[in-house]
Amino acid sequence: MFKLPLSGDVVQSIYPSFFSPTGSQFGLVNITVGQSSAPEVERDVLSDVGSYGRQIGQIADALLVVIEHLEADSDGTLKRDQAIKDFKTMLHAVAKVKKGHGREARRPRD
């Protein structure tokens, strides 16, 4: 068997949803990520408020502020908690990626 470069096996399901009698989307390729009990609300939030990444980033930034405030008032229990350590490690990794793209990111205090 002979294959040209970049011509490996590709499996892609293309379902022309405009042929669907119940479909509300128009296009040859539509991507749905998960199920939602209110897809129109989800669509509007994503288009008008912020992407999943933006929403999660803002939640992570706010949670970090709360964690660091609690750490300042605690006996050190939070600093020893593995979940908090993992969360801070993840935020450092996200900040590194953002920096590589010229974006600012909140980093945890160590």
Biopython code that builds the backbone (N, CA, C, O; Angstrom):
import numpy as np
from Bio.PDB.StructureBuilder import StructureBuilder

atoms = [
    (1, "MET", "N", (0.840, -1.170, 0.000)),
    (1, "MET", "CA", (0.000, 0.000, 0.000)),
    (1, "MET", "C", (0.889, 1.238, 0.000)),
    (1, "MET", "O", (1.850, 1.312, 0.765)),
    (2, "PHE", "N", (0.581, 2.186, -0.832)),
    (2, "PHE", "CA", (1.341, 3.425, -0.952)),
    (2, "PHE", "C", (0.496, 4.591, -0.449)),
    (2, "PHE", "O", (-0.666, 4.736, -0.828)),
    (3, "LYS", "N", (1.101, 5.435, 0.425)),
    (3, "LYS", "CA", (0.397, 6.606, 0.934)),
    (3, "LYS", "C", (1.286, 7.828, 0.770)),
    (3, "LYS", "O", (2.492, 7.767, 1.009)),
    (4, "LEU", "N", (0.700, 8.906, 0.371)),
    (4, "LEU", "CA", (1.415, 10.171, 0.278)),
    (4, "LEU", "C", (1.621, 10.745, 1.676)),
    (4, "LEU", "O", (0.917, 10.358, 2.609)),
    (5, "PRO", "N", (2.576, 11.663, 1.836)),
    (5, "PRO", "CA", (2.762, 12.297, 3.152)),
    (5, "PRO", "C", (1.470, 12.959, 3.618)),
    (5, "PRO", "O", (0.720, 13.527, 2.823)),
    (6, "LEU", "N", (1.230, 12.875, 4.911)),
    (6, "LEU", "CA", (0.046, 13.446, 5.552)),
    (6, "LEU", "C", (-1.253, 12.822, 5.046)),
    (6, "LEU", "O", (-2.315, 13.435, 5.151)),
    (7, "SER", "N", (-1.175, 11.612, 4.499)),
    (7, "SER", "CA", (-2.382, 10.973, 3.988)),
    (7, "SER", "C", (-2.728, 9.719, 4.781)),
    (7, "SER", "O", (-3.238, 8.747, 4.224)),
    (8, "GLY", "N", (-2.449, 9.744, 6.082)),
    (8, "GLY", "CA", (-2.775, 8.594, 6.920)),
    (8, "GLY", "C", (-4.266, 8.395, 7.021)),
    (8, "GLY", "O", (-5.056, 9.198, 6.525)),
    (9, "ASP", "N", (-4.639, 7.306, 7.674)),
    (9, "ASP", "CA", (-6.049, 6.992, 7.835)),
    (9, "ASP", "C", (-6.751, 8.099, 8.610)),
    (9, "ASP", "O", (-6.275, 8.526, 9.661)),
    (10, "VAL", "N", (-7.850, 8.547, 8.105)),
    (10, "VAL", "CA", (-8.659, 9.567, 8.769)),
    (10, "VAL", "C", (-10.082, 9.046, 8.840)),
    (10, "VAL", "O", (-10.665, 8.636, 7.835)),
    (11, "VAL", "N", (-10.620, 9.070, 10.023)),
    (11, "VAL", "CA", (-12.005, 8.666, 10.203)),
    (11, "VAL", "C", (-12.757, 9.878, 10.704)),
    (11, "VAL", "O", (-12.462, 10.397, 11.781)),
    (12, "GLN", "N", (-13.714, 10.328, 9.941)),
    (12, "GLN", "CA", (-14.488, 11.495, 10.325)),
    (12, "GLN", "C", (-15.930, 11.275, 9.918)),
    (12, "GLN", "O", (-16.230, 10.951, 8.769)),
    (13, "SER", "N", (-16.798, 11.454, 10.862)),
    (13, "SER", "CA", (-18.213, 11.333, 10.565)),
    (13, "SER", "C", (-18.737, 12.701, 10.186)),
    (13, "SER", "O", (-18.730, 13.625, 10.998)),
    (14, "ILE", "N", (-19.183, 12.825, 8.977)),
    (14, "ILE", "CA", (-19.742, 14.092, 8.517)),
    (14, "ILE", "C", (-21.228, 13.859, 8.305)),
    (14, "ILE", "O", (-21.638, 13.086, 7.440)),
    (15, "TYR", "N", (-22.002, 14.525, 9.091)),
    (15, "TYR", "CA", (-23.443, 14.364, 9.041)),
    (15, "TYR", "C", (-24.049, 15.693, 8.615)),
    (15, "TYR", "O", (-24.025, 16.654, 9.384)),
    (16, "PRO", "N", (-24.575, 15.762, 7.438)),
    (16, "PRO", "CA", (-25.162, 17.024, 6.995)),
    (16, "PRO", "C", (-26.449, 17.315, 7.751)),
    (16, "PRO", "O", (-27.517, 16.825, 7.383)),
    (17, "SER", "N", (-26.344, 18.113, 8.807)),
    (17, "SER", "CA", (-27.490, 18.313, 9.689)),
    (17, "SER", "C", (-28.612, 19.089, 9.024)),
    (17, "SER", "O", (-29.740, 19.083, 9.518)),
    (18, "PHE", "N", (-28.326, 19.758, 7.910)),
    (18, "PHE", "CA", (-29.422, 20.479, 7.274)),
    (18, "PHE", "C", (-30.427, 19.532, 6.632)),
    (18, "PHE", "O", (-31.512, 19.955, 6.232)),
    (19, "PHE", "N", (-30.068, 18.232, 6.529)),
    (19, "PHE", "CA", (-31.014, 17.237, 6.055)),
    (19, "PHE", "C", (-31.879, 16.692, 7.199)),
    (19, "PHE", "O", (-32.864, 15.992, 6.966)),
    (20, "SER", "N", (-31.503, 17.019, 8.414)),
    (20, "SER", "CA", (-32.219, 16.494, 9.571)),
    (20, "SER", "C", (-33.540, 17.241, 9.751)),
    (20, "SER", "O", (-33.558, 18.472, 9.753)),
    (21, "PRO", "N", (-34.644, 16.507, 9.901)),
    (21, "PRO", "CA", (-35.920, 17.183, 10.096)),
    (21, "PRO", "C", (-36.042, 17.844, 11.464)),
    (21, "PRO", "O", (-36.887, 18.720, 11.652)),
    (22, "THR", "N", (-35.207, 17.434, 12.423)),
    (22, "THR", "CA", (-35.291, 18.015, 13.759)),
    (22, "THR", "C", (-34.112, 18.903, 14.078)),
    (22, "THR", "O", (-34.102, 19.538, 15.132)),
    (23, "GLY", "N", (-33.113, 18.974, 13.206)),
    (23, "GLY", "CA", (-31.918, 19.757, 13.493)),
    (23, "GLY", "C", (-32.176, 21.243, 13.462)),
    (23, "GLY", "O", (-32.954, 21.729, 12.641)),
    (24, "SER", "N", (-31.520, 21.971, 14.361)),
    (24, "SER", "CA", (-31.666, 23.418, 14.382)),
    (24, "SER", "C", (-30.379, 24.100, 13.927)),
    (24, "SER", "O", (-30.281, 25.327, 13.953)),
    (25, "GLN", "N", (-29.400, 23.312, 13.512)),
    (25, "GLN", "CA", (-28.136, 23.858, 13.044)),
    (25, "GLN", "C", (-28.058, 23.669, 11.547)),
    (25, "GLN", "O", (-28.633, 22.730, 10.996)),
    (26, "PHE", "N", (-27.346, 24.564, 10.894)),
    (26, "PHE", "CA", (-27.202, 24.491, 9.455)),
    (26, "PHE", "C", (-25.726, 24.450, 9.112)),
    (26, "PHE", "O", (-24.975, 25.352, 9.483)),
    (27, "GLY", "N", (-25.315, 23.436, 8.424)),
    (27, "GLY", "CA", (-23.932, 23.315, 8.027)),
    (27, "GLY", "C", (-23.581, 21.872, 7.789)),
    (27, "GLY", "O", (-24.309, 20.967, 8.197)),
    (28, "LEU", "N", (-22.457, 21.657, 7.124)),
    (28, "LEU", "CA", (-22.031, 20.291, 6.857)),
    (28, "LEU", "C", (-21.375, 19.654, 8.061)),
    (28, "LEU", "O", (-21.511, 18.450, 8.283)),
    (29, "VAL", "N", (-20.659, 20.459, 8.846)),
    (29, "VAL", "CA", (-19.977, 19.924, 10.012)),
    (29, "VAL", "C", (-20.393, 20.742, 11.224)),
    (29, "VAL", "O", (-20.159, 21.950, 11.266)),
    (30, "ASN", "N", (-20.999, 20.106, 12.196)),
    (30, "ASN", "CA", (-21.387, 20.759, 13.438)),
    (30, "ASN", "C", (-20.778, 19.982, 14.586)),
    (30, "ASN", "O", (-20.829, 18.752, 14.605)),
    (31, "ILE", "N", (-20.207, 20.686, 15.535)),
    (31, "ILE", "CA", (-19.553, 20.042, 16.667)),
    (31, "ILE", "C", (-20.370, 20.327, 17.912)),
    (31, "ILE", "O", (-20.655, 21.483, 18.222)),
    (32, "THR", "N", (-20.743, 19.283, 18.620)),
    (32, "THR", "CA", (-21.463, 19.427, 19.869)),
    (32, "THR", "C", (-20.587, 18.857, 20.963)),
    (32, "THR", "O", (-20.146, 17.711, 20.877)),
    (33, "VAL", "N", (-20.333, 19.647, 21.986)),
    (33, "VAL", "CA", (-19.515, 19.197, 23.095)),
    (33, "VAL", "C", (-20.431, 18.960, 24.286)),
    (33, "VAL", "O", (-20.832, 19.902, 24.970)),
    (34, "GLY", "N", (-20.757, 17.705, 24.525)),
    (34, "GLY", "CA", (-21.573, 17.355, 25.671)),
    (34, "GLY", "C", (-23.044, 17.659, 25.470)),
    (34, "GLY", "O", (-23.462, 18.180, 24.436)),
    (35, "GLN", "N", (-23.807, 17.320, 26.478)),
    (35, "GLN", "CA", (-25.245, 17.541, 26.475)),
    (35, "GLN", "C", (-25.565, 18.663, 27.445)),
    (35, "GLN", "O", (-24.887, 18.826, 28.459)),
    (36, "SER", "N", (-26.580, 19.424, 27.141)),
    (36, "SER", "CA", (-27.003, 20.503, 28.009)),
    (36, "SER", "C", (-28.512, 20.460, 28.137)),
    (36, "SER", "O", (-29.216, 20.169, 27.170)),
    (37, "SER", "N", (-29.008, 20.747, 29.324)),
    (37, "SER", "CA", (-30.454, 20.790, 29.511)),
    (37, "SER", "C", (-31.048, 22.057, 28.913)),
    (37, "SER", "O", (-32.256, 22.140, 28.696)),
    (38, "ALA", "N", (-30.193, 23.047, 28.648)),
    (38, "ALA", "CA", (-30.646, 24.301, 28.038)),
    (38, "ALA", "C", (-29.604, 24.759, 27.011)),
    (38, "ALA", "O", (-28.862, 25.705, 27.277)),
    (39, "PRO", "N", (-29.535, 24.112, 25.854)),
    (39, "PRO", "CA", (-28.490, 24.427, 24.880)),
    (39, "PRO", "C", (-28.523, 25.877, 24.396)),
    (39, "PRO", "O", (-27.479, 26.445, 24.076)),
    (40, "GLU", "N", (-29.708, 26.475, 24.342)),
    (40, "GLU", "CA", (-29.761, 27.862, 23.886)),
    (40, "GLU", "C", (-29.135, 28.809, 24.912)),
    (40, "GLU", "O", (-28.526, 29.812, 24.536)),
    (41, "VAL", "N", (-29.280, 28.499, 26.199)),
    (41, "VAL", "CA", (-28.633, 29.297, 27.243)),
    (41, "VAL", "C", (-27.128, 29.126, 27.147)),
    (41, "VAL", "O", (-26.382, 30.103, 27.200)),
    (42, "GLU", "N", (-26.683, 27.888, 27.005)),
    (42, "GLU", "CA", (-25.250, 27.610, 26.895)),
    (42, "GLU", "C", (-24.642, 28.333, 25.697)),
    (42, "GLU", "O", (-23.569, 28.926, 25.807)),
    (43, "ARG", "N", (-25.320, 28.285, 24.560)),
    (43, "ARG", "CA", (-24.851, 28.962, 23.350)),
    (43, "ARG", "C", (-24.721, 30.466, 23.596)),
    (43, "ARG", "O", (-23.719, 31.075, 23.221)),
    (44, "ASP", "N", (-25.742, 31.068, 24.230)),
    (44, "ASP", "CA", (-25.706, 32.505, 24.477)),
    (44, "ASP", "C", (-24.621, 32.891, 25.478)),
    (44, "ASP", "O", (-23.971, 33.925, 25.322)),
    (45, "VAL", "N", (-24.423, 32.060, 26.507)),
    (45, "VAL", "CA", (-23.359, 32.339, 27.475)),
    (45, "VAL", "C", (-22.002, 32.285, 26.786)),
    (45, "VAL", "O", (-21.161, 33.156, 27.004)),
    (46, "LEU", "N", (-21.781, 31.267, 25.955)),
    (46, "LEU", "CA", (-20.507, 31.138, 25.258)),
    (46, "LEU", "C", (-20.276, 32.289, 24.290)),
    (46, "LEU", "O", (-19.146, 32.757, 24.146)),
    (47, "SER", "N", (-21.323, 32.748, 23.630)),
    (47, "SER", "CA", (-21.130, 33.814, 22.648)),
    (47, "SER", "C", (-21.125, 35.200, 23.283)),
    (47, "SER", "O", (-20.439, 36.093, 22.788)),
    (48, "ASP", "N", (-21.879, 35.402, 24.375)),
    (48, "ASP", "CA", (-22.024, 36.740, 24.946)),
    (48, "ASP", "C", (-21.218, 36.988, 26.215)),
    (48, "ASP", "O", (-20.890, 38.135, 26.521)),
    (49, "VAL", "N", (-20.893, 35.929, 26.960)),
    (49, "VAL", "CA", (-20.203, 36.094, 28.244)),
    (49, "VAL", "C", (-18.733, 35.710, 28.127)),
    (49, "VAL", "O", (-17.857, 36.536, 28.382)),
    (50, "GLY", "N", (-18.459, 34.490, 27.752)),
    (50, "GLY", "CA", (-17.074, 34.066, 27.632)),
    (50, "GLY", "C", (-16.961, 32.592, 27.344)),
    (50, "GLY", "O", (-17.855, 31.811, 27.668)),
    (51, "SER", "N", (-15.859, 32.218, 26.734)),
    (51, "SER", "CA", (-15.587, 30.820, 26.415)),
    (51, "SER", "C", (-15.422, 30.021, 27.699)),
    (51, "SER", "O", (-15.309, 30.584, 28.788)),
    (52, "TYR", "N", (-15.411, 28.691, 27.552)),
    (52, "TYR", "CA", (-15.193, 27.847, 28.721)),
    (52, "TYR", "C", (-13.850, 28.179, 29.368)),
    (52, "TYR", "O", (-13.744, 28.242, 30.593)),
    (53, "GLY", "N", (-12.838, 28.388, 28.550)),
    (53, "GLY", "CA", (-11.518, 28.706, 29.093)),
    (53, "GLY", "C", (-11.522, 30.003, 29.882)),
    (53, "GLY", "O", (-10.916, 30.080, 30.951)),
    (54, "ARG", "N", (-12.195, 31.020, 29.372)),
    (54, "ARG", "CA", (-12.269, 32.303, 30.082)),
    (54, "ARG", "C", (-13.026, 32.132, 31.400)),
    (54, "ARG", "O", (-12.604, 32.649, 32.434)),
    (55, "GLN", "N", (-14.148, 31.403, 31.359)),
    (55, "GLN", "CA", (-14.924, 31.194, 32.580)),
    (55, "GLN", "C", (-14.122, 30.428, 33.622)),
    (55, "GLN", "O", (-14.090, 30.814, 34.791)),
    (56, "ILE", "N", (-13.471, 29.341, 33.204)),
    (56, "ILE", "CA", (-12.684, 28.543, 34.140)),
    (56, "ILE", "C", (-11.503, 29.346, 34.668)),
    (56, "ILE", "O", (-11.160, 29.243, 35.846)),
    (57, "GLY", "N", (-10.877, 30.149, 33.804)),
    (57, "GLY", "CA", (-9.757, 30.980, 34.234)),
    (57, "GLY", "C", (-10.156, 31.979, 35.299)),
    (57, "GLY", "O", (-9.429, 32.174, 36.274)),
    (58, "GLN", "N", (-11.305, 32.613, 35.124)),
    (58, "GLN", "CA", (-11.758, 33.578, 36.129)),
    (58, "GLN", "C", (-12.140, 32.895, 37.434)),
    (58, "GLN", "O", (-11.892, 33.434, 38.512)),
    (59, "ILE", "N", (-12.742, 31.712, 37.347)),
    (59, "ILE", "CA", (-13.056, 30.953, 38.555)),
    (59, "ILE", "C", (-11.768, 30.550, 39.269)),
    (59, "ILE", "O", (-11.675, 30.655, 40.493)),
    (60, "ALA", "N", (-10.781, 30.093, 38.512)),
    (60, "ALA", "CA", (-9.497, 29.683, 39.111)),
    (60, "ALA", "C", (-8.808, 30.871, 39.778)),
    (60, "ALA", "O", (-8.263, 30.732, 40.873)),
    (61, "ASP", "N", (-8.826, 32.041, 39.128)),
    (61, "ASP", "CA", (-8.213, 33.233, 39.724)),
    (61, "ASP", "C", (-8.904, 33.603, 41.036)),
    (61, "ASP", "O", (-8.239, 33.919, 42.023)),
    (62, "ALA", "N", (-10.243, 33.564, 41.045)),
    (62, "ALA", "CA", (-10.987, 33.898, 42.262)),
    (62, "ALA", "C", (-10.723, 32.873, 43.363)),
    (62, "ALA", "O", (-10.553, 33.240, 44.526)),
    (63, "LEU", "N", (-10.688, 31.596, 43.002)),
    (63, "LEU", "CA", (-10.412, 30.554, 43.985)),
    (63, "LEU", "C", (-9.011, 30.707, 44.564)),
    (63, "LEU", "O", (-8.808, 30.491, 45.758)),
    (64, "LEU", "N", (-8.059, 31.072, 43.741)),
    (64, "LEU", "CA", (-6.696, 31.283, 44.236)),
    (64, "LEU", "C", (-6.650, 32.409, 45.262)),
    (64, "LEU", "O", (-5.942, 32.297, 46.263)),
    (65, "VAL", "N", (-7.386, 33.482, 45.035)),
    (65, "VAL", "CA", (-7.444, 34.585, 46.003)),
    (65, "VAL", "C", (-7.994, 34.079, 47.332)),
    (65, "VAL", "O", (-7.456, 34.405, 48.391)),
    (66, "VAL", "N", (-9.063, 33.284, 47.282)),
    (66, "VAL", "CA", (-9.652, 32.740, 48.507)),
    (66, "VAL", "C", (-8.661, 31.822, 49.210)),
    (66, "VAL", "O", (-8.486, 31.914, 50.425)),
    (67, "ILE", "N", (-8.012, 30.937, 48.457)),
    (67, "ILE", "CA", (-7.045, 30.006, 49.053)),
    (67, "ILE", "C", (-5.911, 30.771, 49.724)),
    (67, "ILE", "O", (-5.540, 30.467, 50.858)),
    (68, "GLU", "N", (-5.362, 31.759, 49.031)),
    (68, "GLU", "CA", (-4.231, 32.496, 49.604)),
    (68, "GLU", "C", (-4.659, 33.310, 50.819)),
    (68, "GLU", "O", (-3.869, 33.489, 51.746)),
    (69, "HIS", "N", (-5.880, 33.801, 50.832)),
    (69, "HIS", "CA", (-6.391, 34.508, 52.006)),
    (69, "HIS", "C", (-6.523, 33.546, 53.182)),
    (69, "HIS", "O", (-6.129, 33.868, 54.303)),
    (70, "LEU", "N", (-7.079, 32.366, 52.924)),
    (70, "LEU", "CA", (-7.237, 31.372, 53.984)),
    (70, "LEU", "C", (-5.886, 30.857, 54.472)),
    (70, "LEU", "O", (-5.719, 30.593, 55.663)),
    (71, "GLU", "N", (-4.930, 30.714, 53.571)),
    (71, "GLU", "CA", (-3.596, 30.245, 53.973)),
    (71, "GLU", "C", (-2.937, 31.241, 54.914)),
    (71, "GLU", "O", (-2.244, 30.849, 55.853)),
    (72, "ALA", "N", (-3.153, 32.531, 54.666)),
    (72, "ALA", "CA", (-2.548, 33.550, 55.513)),
    (72, "ALA", "C", (-3.106, 33.494, 56.937)),
    (72, "ALA", "O", (-2.415, 33.835, 57.897)),
    (73, "ASP", "N", (-4.361, 33.059, 57.061)),
    (73, "ASP", "CA", (-5.007, 33.000, 58.372)),
    (73, "ASP", "C", (-4.981, 31.611, 59.008)),
    (73, "ASP", "O", (-5.524, 31.427, 60.097)),
    (74, "SER", "N", (-4.360, 30.633, 58.348)),
    (74, "SER", "CA", (-4.445, 29.263, 58.855)),
    (74, "SER", "C", (-3.138, 28.817, 59.489)),
    (74, "SER", "O", (-2.146, 29.546, 59.518)),
    (75, "ASP", "N", (-3.175, 27.610, 59.987)),
    (75, "ASP", "CA", (-2.003, 27.016, 60.637)),
    (75, "ASP", "C", (-1.105, 26.265, 59.662)),
    (75, "ASP", "O", (-0.190, 25.562, 60.092)),
    (76, "GLY", "N", (-1.344, 26.399, 58.359)),
    (76, "GLY", "CA", (-0.529, 25.719, 57.357)),
    (76, "GLY", "C", (-1.164, 24.461, 56.803)),
    (76, "GLY", "O", (-0.572, 23.791, 55.958)),
    (77, "THR", "N", (-2.356, 24.130, 57.264)),
    (77, "THR", "CA", (-3.034, 22.920, 56.795)),
    (77, "THR", "C", (-3.280, 22.966, 55.296)),
    (77, "THR", "O", (-3.060, 21.976, 54.598)),
    (78, "LEU", "N", (-3.734, 24.110, 54.800)),
    (78, "LEU", "CA", (-4.009, 24.224, 53.364)),
    (78, "LEU", "C", (-2.754, 24.031, 52.528)),
    (78, "LEU", "O", (-2.811, 23.407, 51.468)),
    (79, "LYS", "N", (-1.625, 24.553, 52.983)),
    (79, "LYS", "CA", (-0.378, 24.427, 52.219)),
    (79, "LYS", "C", (0.073, 22.976, 52.114)),
    (79, "LYS", "O", (0.804, 22.616, 51.191)),
    (80, "ARG", "N", (-0.356, 22.146, 53.051)),
    (80, "ARG", "CA", (0.030, 20.729, 53.032)),
    (80, "ARG", "C", (-0.967, 19.871, 52.263)),
    (80, "ARG", "O", (-0.670, 18.716, 51.958)),
    (81, "ASP", "N", (-2.132, 20.402, 51.946)),
    (81, "ASP", "CA", (-3.173, 19.628, 51.274)),
    (81, "ASP", "C", (-2.773, 19.351, 49.826)),
    (81, "ASP", "O", (-2.424, 20.275, 49.091)),
    (82, "GLN", "N", (-2.824, 18.087, 49.415)),
    (82, "GLN", "CA", (-2.390, 17.693, 48.076)),
    (82, "GLN", "C", (-3.252, 18.323, 46.987)),
    (82, "GLN", "O", (-2.735, 18.687, 45.930)),
    (83, "ALA", "N", (-4.542, 18.457, 47.222)),
    (83, "ALA", "CA", (-5.424, 19.063, 46.221)),
    (83, "ALA", "C", (-5.031, 20.517, 45.970)),
    (83, "ALA", "O", (-5.054, 20.980, 44.829)),
    (84, "ILE", "N", (-4.674, 21.230, 47.023)),
    (84, "ILE", "CA", (-4.250, 22.631, 46.870)),
    (84, "ILE", "C", (-2.916, 22.688, 46.136)),
    (84, "ILE", "O", (-2.718, 23.543, 45.273)),
    (85, "LYS", "N", (-2.000, 21.781, 46.472)),
    (85, "LYS", "CA", (-0.707, 21.732, 45.771)),
    (85, "LYS", "C", (-0.919, 21.449, 44.284)),
    (85, "LYS", "O", (-0.305, 22.093, 43.434)),
    (86, "ASP", "N", (-1.788, 20.486, 43.973)),
    (86, "ASP", "CA", (-2.068, 20.148, 42.570)),
    (86, "ASP", "C", (-2.701, 21.324, 41.836)),
    (86, "ASP", "O", (-2.366, 21.595, 40.683)),
    (87, "PHE", "N", (-3.616, 22.021, 42.504)),
    (87, "PHE", "CA", (-4.268, 23.187, 41.909)),
    (87, "PHE", "C", (-3.234, 24.263, 41.573)),
    (87, "PHE", "O", (-3.258, 24.836, 40.483)),
    (88, "LYS", "N", (-2.330, 24.534, 42.514)),
    (88, "LYS", "CA", (-1.304, 25.550, 42.280)),
    (88, "LYS", "C", (-0.340, 25.123, 41.172)),
    (88, "LYS", "O", (0.089, 25.954, 40.371)),
    (89, "THR", "N", (0.000, 23.846, 41.123)),
    (89, "THR", "CA", (0.857, 23.334, 40.051)),
    (89, "THR", "C", (0.189, 23.547, 38.698)),
    (89, "THR", "O", (0.833, 23.957, 37.733)),
    (90, "MET", "N", (-1.120, 23.260, 38.639)),
    (90, "MET", "CA", (-1.860, 23.465, 37.405)),
    (90, "MET", "C", (-1.861, 24.943, 37.015)),
    (90, "MET", "O", (-1.667, 25.269, 35.844)),
    (91, "LEU", "N", (-2.074, 25.836, 37.975)),
    (91, "LEU", "CA", (-2.087, 27.267, 37.662)),
    (91, "LEU", "C", (-0.722, 27.748, 37.173)),
    (91, "LEU", "O", (-0.642, 28.605, 36.293)),
    (92, "HIS", "N", (0.345, 27.199, 37.740)),
    (92, "HIS", "CA", (1.690, 27.542, 37.243)),
    (92, "HIS", "C", (1.850, 27.091, 35.789)),
    (92, "HIS", "O", (2.408, 27.821, 34.970)),
    (93, "ALA", "N", (1.360, 25.885, 35.468)),
    (93, "ALA", "CA", (1.458, 25.372, 34.097)),
    (93, "ALA", "C", (0.629, 26.222, 33.135)),
    (93, "ALA", "O", (1.073, 26.508, 32.023)),
    (94, "VAL", "N", (-0.561, 26.622, 33.554)),
    (94, "VAL", "CA", (-1.398, 27.486, 32.718)),
    (94, "VAL", "C", (-0.713, 28.828, 32.498)),
    (94, "VAL", "O", (-0.713, 29.352, 31.384)),
    (95, "ALA", "N", (-0.130, 29.385, 33.553)),
    (95, "ALA", "CA", (0.563, 30.672, 33.434)),
    (95, "ALA", "C", (1.742, 30.578, 32.471)),
    (95, "ALA", "O", (2.021, 31.519, 31.728)),
    (96, "LYS", "N", (2.429, 29.446, 32.486)),
    (96, "LYS", "CA", (3.559, 29.246, 31.573)),
    (96, "LYS", "C", (3.080, 29.244, 30.121)),
    (96, "LYS", "O", (3.703, 29.862, 29.257)),
    (97, "VAL", "N", (1.979, 28.552, 29.857)),
    (97, "VAL", "CA", (1.427, 28.510, 28.502)),
    (97, "VAL", "C", (0.976, 29.911, 28.080)),
    (97, "VAL", "O", (1.253, 30.348, 26.963)),
    (98, "LYS", "N", (0.276, 30.613, 28.986)),
    (98, "LYS", "CA", (-0.191, 31.964, 28.666)),
    (98, "LYS", "C", (0.984, 32.890, 28.381)),
    (98, "LYS", "O", (0.931, 33.693, 27.449)),
    (99, "LYS", "N", (2.038, 32.785, 29.175)),
    (99, "LYS", "CA", (3.218, 33.621, 28.962)),
    (99, "LYS", "C", (3.818, 33.347, 27.588)),
    (99, "LYS", "O", (4.268, 34.274, 26.914)),
    (100, "GLY", "N", (3.830, 32.087, 27.167)),
    (100, "GLY", "CA", (4.338, 31.725, 25.848)),
    (100, "GLY", "C", (3.539, 32.358, 24.718)),
    (100, "GLY", "O", (4.036, 32.501, 23.601)),
    (101, "HIS", "N", (2.309, 32.734, 25.010)),
    (101, "HIS", "CA", (1.450, 33.382, 24.021)),
    (101, "HIS", "C", (1.328, 34.884, 24.270)),
    (101, "HIS", "O", (0.486, 35.559, 23.678)),
    (102, "GLY", "N", (2.190, 35.396, 25.160)),
    (102, "GLY", "CA", (2.191, 36.830, 25.425)),
    (102, "GLY", "C", (1.006, 37.308, 26.256)),
    (102, "GLY", "O", (0.655, 38.487, 26.203)),
    (103, "ARG", "N", (0.384, 36.417, 27.020)),
    (103, "ARG", "CA", (-0.767, 36.781, 27.845)),
    (103, "ARG", "C", (-0.357, 36.804, 29.315)),
    (103, "ARG", "O", (0.550, 36.083, 29.730)),
    (104, "GLU", "N", (-1.028, 37.631, 30.084)),
    (104, "GLU", "CA", (-0.754, 37.690, 31.522)),
    (104, "GLU", "C", (-1.568, 36.614, 32.233)),
    (104, "GLU", "O", (-2.647, 36.227, 31.785)),
    (105, "ALA", "N", (-1.022, 36.139, 33.356)),
    (105, "ALA", "CA", (-1.720, 35.129, 34.145)),
    (105, "ALA", "C", (-1.369, 35.288, 35.613)),
    (105, "ALA", "O", (-0.251, 35.663, 35.967)),
    (106, "ARG", "N", (-2.328, 35.000, 36.443)),
    (106, "ARG", "CA", (-2.103, 35.046, 37.896)),
    (106, "ARG", "C", (-1.355, 33.775, 38.296)),
    (106, "ARG", "O", (-1.744, 32.666, 37.928)),
    (107, "ARG", "N", (-0.278, 33.959, 39.054)),
    (107, "ARG", "CA", (0.498, 32.820, 39.549)),
    (107, "ARG", "C", (0.329, 32.721, 41.056)),
    (107, "ARG", "O", (0.264, 33.739, 41.745)),
    (108, "PRO", "N", (0.257, 31.514, 41.565)),
    (108, "PRO", "CA", (0.162, 31.344, 43.009)),
    (108, "PRO", "C", (1.432, 31.797, 43.711)),
    (108, "PRO", "O", (2.534, 31.684, 43.175)),
    (109, "ARG", "N", (1.256, 32.311, 44.917)),
    (109, "ARG", "CA", (2.421, 32.577, 45.770)),
    (109, "ARG", "C", (2.877, 31.250, 46.345)),
    (109, "ARG", "O", (2.052, 30.436, 46.762)),
    (110, "ASP", "N", (4.141, 31.030, 46.370)),
    (110, "ASP", "CA", (4.632, 29.746, 46.923)),
    (110, "ASP", "C", (5.046, 29.884, 48.365)),
    (110, "ASP", "O", (5.479, 28.908, 48.978)),
]
sb = StructureBuilder()
sb.init_structure("model")
sb.init_model(0)
sb.init_chain("A")
sb.init_seg("    ")
for serial, (resi, resn, name, xyz) in enumerate(atoms, 1):
    if name == "N":
        sb.init_residue(resn, " ", resi, " ")
    sb.init_atom(name, np.array(xyz, "f"), 0.0, 1.0, " ", f" {name:<3s}", serial, name[0])
structure = sb.get_structure()
